[in-house]
Amino acid sequence: MFPISFGSDNHSGIHFTVFSALQQVNTGFCPAYGEDQLTRDVLSDIEALFGGDCEAFFVITGTGANVLALQSLTNSFHSVICADTSHINIDECGAVQKCTGARLLPIPTVDGKLTPQLIAPRLLGNRDQHHSQPRIVSISQSTEYGTLYSLEELKALADFAHENEMLLHIDGARLANAVVALNTDLKSMTYDIGADIISFGGTKNGLLLGEAIVSFHPKLTSDMRFYRKQCNQLFSKMRFISAQYEAYLNKELWRVCAKHANDMAALLAKRLQAFPQITITQEVCVNSIFAILPEEWIEPLQEKFMFYTWDESRNEVRLMCNFNTLEEHIDEFILSIEELIAEEAE
């Protein structure tokens, strides 16, 4: 246990409002597997947030959300185009390939963002029987590098995908952070730009567990409930996911938590920029900072604070802020850097 972690937004606890909501439904008996009225009502509320012309499903994990979204729209002869840094490519242990049989087609990027120009060359010659057929463009918003697609960039990708008989999937584990950063709303970032299926994450933003898949093509994803069961993502005591999302939606708690995390990252980045020894490598848009530190600083800092080295070859680290990151945590991190500099000067 670390008293302060900048390692992941999965390291935070549960927002007290969400925890209270769990306690409130922890009484009596309730139908299982989403057959309760609370689950029906909350799913309807989520669908309304995303424009109404859609269908929402609860799952347990972010990986489960990605796998099910892609599985519901692919066959084993399809391919899924993604950035080489994407979560489905790097951090999901081949789950997409195992569960769908489809091939991942990762594309190198400098900032985690795909563009039509990067994708187009991968489509040449790929329409005969010897090749996996491109079916889905999968992106993360925000990306694994903490960068953002503008609404215009999202629409351009969706239009490009549709023009080439593909669909657009958005991994929205940090969708709330992206919506806050762009000062927009969930519908504008998904339905309005032409996304086909997305996830709306909660675990990284104050929930104990739970993610929502939102399909804008209910007829195409009509078998989702069966895939969900097969993939071990059908939570039996569903009221405990639904209660969290009810609290999450109430007074836009999702937005409040994401804004705080984003604001703390902006503050930490501003404080780090005061040190000429530190180079911030990506624009700080949401709740993550990527920075190159002097190699000799990393181990001493990691003895006091939890954070990960992103790219060991150039001493680039990732620093994440959460809904419960405090200014005092940032002060302590900066003080530790100042102490290292003072020791070097002795």
C-alpha positions in Angstrom: 0.0 0.0 0.0 1.2 3.5 -0.9 -0.1 6.5 0.9 0.0 8.4 -2.4 -0.3 6.9 -5.9 0.0 8.4 -9.3 0.2 5.0 -10.8 -3.4 4.5 -12.1 -6.9 5.7 -11.8 -7.6 2.1 -10.8 -5.7 2.7 -7.6 -8.3 5.1 -6.1 -11.0 3.9 -3.8 -14.8 4.3 -4.3 -16.4 7.7 -4.2 -18.3 8.1 -0.9 -21.5 8.8 -2.8 -21.2 5.6 -4.7 -20.3 3.7 -1.6 -23.4 5.1 0.1 -25.5 4.0 -2.8 -24.2 0.4 -2.5 -25.1 0.4 1.2 -28.6 1.6 0.4 -29.4 -1.3 -1.9 -27.7 -3.9 0.3 -31.0 -4.8 2.0 -33.6 -7.4 1.4 -33.9 -9.4 -1.8 -33.8 -8.5 -5.5 -34.1 -10.3 -8.8 -30.7 -11.2 -10.3 -29.0 -10.8 -13.7 -30.5 -7.4 -14.4 -34.1 -8.4 -14.1 -34.7 -5.8 -11.4 -36.5 -2.5 -11.9 -33.5 -0.4 -10.8 -31.3 -1.9 -13.5 -34.0 -1.3 -16.2 -34.4 2.3 -15.0 -30.7 3.1 -14.9 -30.0 1.6 -18.3 -32.9 3.7 -19.7 -31.3 6.8 -18.2 -27.9 5.9 -19.8 -29.6 5.4 -23.1 -31.3 8.8 -22.8 -27.9 10.4 -22.1 -26.5 9.0 -25.4 -29.4 10.1 -27.5 -32.1 7.5 -26.9 -31.7 5.6 -30.2 -29.4 3.0 -28.6 -29.2 0.0 -26.2 -27.0 -0.2 -23.0 -25.6 -3.2 -21.2 -23.7 -3.4 -18.0 -20.6 -5.5 -17.7 -18.0 -5.9 -15.0 -14.7 -4.8 -16.5 -13.2 -2.5 -19.1 -11.6 -5.5 -20.9 -15.0 -7.2 -20.9 -16.6 -4.1 -22.4 -14.1 -4.0 -25.2 -14.3 -7.7 -26.0 -18.1 -7.8 -26.0 -18.4 -4.6 -28.1 -16.1 -6.0 -30.7 -17.4 -9.6 -30.5 -20.9 -8.5 -31.2 -19.9 -6.9 -34.5 -17.2 -9.2 -35.9 -16.7 -12.7 -37.3 -13.4 -14.6 -37.0 -12.3 -13.6 -40.5 -12.5 -9.9 -39.6 -9.8 -7.5 -38.5 -9.9 -4.7 -35.9 -7.8 -1.6 -36.7 -6.4 0.1 -33.6 -3.4 2.2 -32.5 -0.4 0.2 -31.5 -0.6 1.7 -28.0 -4.3 0.8 -27.6 -5.5 -1.0 -24.5 -6.9 -3.9 -26.6 -3.4 -4.3 -28.3 -1.1 -3.9 -25.3 -3.0 -4.5 -22.0 -5.7 -7.1 -22.5 -3.6 -10.3 -22.9 -5.0 -11.1 -26.3 -8.6 -11.2 -25.0 -10.0 -9.7 -28.2 -8.3 -12.3 -30.4 -9.2 -15.2 -28.1 -12.9 -14.3 -27.8 -13.6 -13.0 -31.3 -11.1 -15.0 -33.4 -10.6 -11.7 -35.3 -7.2 -10.2 -36.0 -5.9 -7.0 -34.5 -4.3 -4.6 -37.0 -2.2 -2.2 -34.9 -1.0 1.0 -36.5 2.0 3.0 -35.1 1.1 6.5 -34.0 3.1 9.4 -32.4 0.3 10.4 -30.0 -2.0 7.4 -29.7 -4.5 8.8 -32.3 -5.6 7.2 -35.5 -6.4 9.2 -38.6 -8.0 8.3 -42.0 -4.5 9.0 -43.5 -2.9 6.4 -41.3 -5.6 3.8 -41.8 -6.1 4.1 -45.6 -2.9 2.3 -46.7 -3.9 -0.7 -44.6 -7.0 -1.2 -46.6 -5.3 -1.6 -49.9 -5.6 -5.1 -51.3 -7.5 -6.4 -48.3 -10.8 -7.3 -49.9 -10.1 -10.8 -51.3 -10.5 -14.2 -49.6 -6.8 -14.5 -48.6 -7.0 -11.6 -46.1 -8.7 -10.7 -42.9 -11.4 -8.2 -43.7 -11.3 -4.9 -41.9 -14.5 -4.5 -40.0 -13.9 -2.1 -37.1 -11.8 0.9 -36.3 -11.3 0.9 -32.6 -10.1 4.0 -30.8 -9.7 5.1 -27.2 -11.1 8.5 -26.0 -9.0 9.7 -24.3 -6.1 7.7 -25.7 -3.6 5.7 -23.7 -1.2 8.6 -24.2 -3.7 11.0 -22.6 -4.4 12.7 -25.9 -7.8 13.6 -27.2 -9.7 13.4 -30.5 -11.6 16.6 -31.2 -15.3 16.1 -32.2 -14.2 17.0 -35.8 -11.5 14.3 -35.8 -14.0 11.8 -34.4 -16.6 12.5 -37.1 -13.9 12.3 -39.8 -12.9 8.8 -38.5 -16.5 7.7 -38.3 -17.3 9.0 -41.8 -14.1 7.3 -43.1 -15.0 4.0 -41.5 -18.5 4.0 -42.9 -17.3 5.0 -46.4 -15.1 1.9 -46.3 -17.8 -0.4 -44.9 -16.4 -0.4 -41.4 -17.7 0.6 -38.0 -16.3 2.8 -35.3 -15.8 1.5 -31.7 -14.8 3.9 -28.9 -13.1 2.5 -25.8 -14.5 4.9 -23.3 -12.8 3.8 -20.1 -12.0 7.5 -19.6 -14.8 8.9 -21.7 -15.9 11.1 -18.8 -12.5 12.8 -18.7 -12.6 13.4 -22.4 -16.1 14.9 -22.3 -15.0 17.3 -19.5 -11.8 18.3 -21.3 -13.6 19.2 -24.5 -16.5 20.9 -22.6 -19.1 18.8 -24.4 -21.6 16.1 -23.6 -21.8 12.3 -24.0 -24.2 12.4 -26.9 -22.2 14.9 -28.9 -19.0 12.8 -28.5 -20.6 9.5 -29.6 -24.0 9.4 -31.3 -23.7 12.7 -33.0 -20.3 12.0 -34.5 -21.4 8.7 -35.9 -19.9 6.2 -33.4 -21.4 2.7 -33.7 -20.6 1.2 -30.3 -18.9 2.6 -27.3 -18.2 2.0 -23.6 -18.9 4.4 -20.8 -16.4 3.7 -18.0 -17.0 3.9 -14.3 -14.2 1.9 -12.6 -11.5 4.5 -13.3 -13.7 7.3 -12.2 -15.0 6.5 -8.7 -16.9 3.2 -9.0 -16.1 -0.1 -7.4 -16.6 -2.0 -10.6 -18.8 -1.7 -13.7 -18.8 -0.4 -17.2 -21.6 0.3 -19.6 -21.6 -0.7 -23.3 -23.8 1.4 -25.5 -24.7 0.1 -28.9 -26.1 2.5 -31.5 -27.1 -0.5 -33.7 -29.3 -2.6 -31.4 -30.3 -4.9 -34.3 -26.7 -5.7 -35.1 -25.8 -6.4 -31.5 -29.0 -8.3 -30.6 -26.9 -11.3 -29.5 -24.9 -9.2 -27.0 -26.7 -10.8 -24.0 -25.5 -14.2 -25.0 -21.9 -13.2 -25.6 -22.0 -11.4 -22.2 -22.9 -14.6 -20.5 -20.3 -16.6 -22.4 -17.6 -14.1 -21.6 -18.3 -14.2 -17.8 -19.5 -10.6 -17.8 -23.1 -11.1 -16.7 -23.0 -10.0 -13.1 -25.6 -11.9 -11.0 -26.2 -9.2 -8.3 -26.7 -6.6 -11.0 -28.3 -4.1 -8.6 -24.9 -3.4 -7.2 -23.7 -2.1 -10.6 -26.9 -0.3 -11.3 -26.9 1.5 -7.9 -23.4 2.8 -8.6 -24.4 4.1 -12.0 -27.5 5.7 -10.5 -25.3 7.6 -8.2 -22.8 8.2 -11.0 -25.5 9.9 -13.2 -27.1 11.8 -10.4 -26.1 15.5 -10.5 -23.5 14.4 -13.1 -21.1 12.9 -10.5 -19.2 11.3 -13.4 -18.4 14.8 -14.6 -17.5 16.1 -11.2 -15.1 13.3 -10.6 -13.5 13.5 -14.0 -13.1 17.3 -13.8 -11.3 17.0 -10.5 -8.9 14.4 -11.8 -8.3 16.5 -14.9 -7.7 19.6 -12.8 -5.2 17.8 -10.6 -3.3 16.6 -13.6 -3.1 20.1 -15.0 -1.9 21.4 -11.7 0.8 18.7 -11.4 1.9 19.4 -14.9 2.2 23.1 -14.2 4.3 22.3 -11.1 6.6 19.9 -13.0 7.2 22.4 -15.8 9.1 24.5 -13.3 11.9 22.0 -13.4 14.2 22.3 -16.5 15.3 18.7 -15.9 11.8 17.4 -16.7 10.3 17.1 -20.2 6.5 16.6 -20.6 6.2 14.6 -23.8 2.5 14.8 -24.5 -0.1 17.6 -24.3 -1.8 17.2 -20.9 -5.5 17.0 -21.8 -7.1 14.8 -19.2 -5.9 13.1 -16.0 -2.6 11.7 -17.2 0.9 13.2 -17.6 3.8 11.6 -19.6 7.1 13.0 -18.6 10.8 12.2 -19.0 12.6 12.4 -15.7 16.3 12.1 -14.9 17.0 8.4 -14.6 18.5 8.8 -11.1 15.3 10.3 -9.8 12.9 7.6 -10.7 13.8 4.9 -8.2 13.9 7.3 -5.2 10.6 8.7 -6.1 9.0 5.3 -6.6 10.1 4.4 -3.1 7.7 7.1 -1.8 5.0 7.3 -4.6 3.5 4.7 -6.8 3.8 5.4 -10.5 4.9 3.5 -13.6 7.7 3.8 -16.1 6.1 4.0 -19.5 9.2 3.9 -21.7 12.3 2.7 -20.0 14.5 3.4 -23.0 14.1 7.1 -22.4 13.0 7.3 -18.8 9.5 8.4 -19.6 7.0 7.9 -16.8 3.2 8.1 -16.6 1.6 10.0 -13.7 -2.1 9.6 -13.2 -4.5 11.7 -11.1 -7.8 10.5 -9.7 -11.1 11.8 -8.3 -9.4 11.6 -4.9 -6.0 13.1 -5.7 -5.4 16.1 -3.4 -3.3 19.2 -3.9 -1.4 18.0 -0.8 -0.4 14.9 -2.7 1.0 17.0 -5.5 2.8 19.2 -2.9 4.5 16.1 -1.4 5.6 14.9 -4.9 7.1 18.3 -5.8 8.8 18.5 -2.4 10.4 15.1 -3.0 11.8 16.3 -6.3 13.2 19.5 -4.7 14.9 17.3 -2.0 16.5 15.2 -4.8 17.8 18.4 -6.5 19.1 19.7 -3.1 20.9 16.4 -2.5 22.5 16.6 -6.0 23.8 20.1 -5.2 25.5 19.1 -2.0 
